[in-house]
């Protein structure tokens, strides 16, 4: 799955900023690819208001 960071994490709790970093996102509008695992899904759910997710076939 492709995860794109779409909204800044400024003003959000530190644990959400750490989750963005743990996903490998370093700058806005950058995309990373991850396997679809329960752990990754949980991280995406935690910051779903900051990222955009696309399934890769």
Steps between C-alpha positions, in 0.01 A plus 500: 500500500616854426480751784526872423542764770242770414458722809758644739533348846561837668261542791428128529612280790858375505391137466340584164821672383694189604256281308556708184876454546460127568318465169811643332344831403751785522341783298153605395369357172753215507383145440630177651400141430430242770367147514139473613542371857289553813778713654517733200119518487498602868754777438300625202182500708674710766596774250223449242419874509856584388564242228349362181515127430482320166496126442764378257397203289 
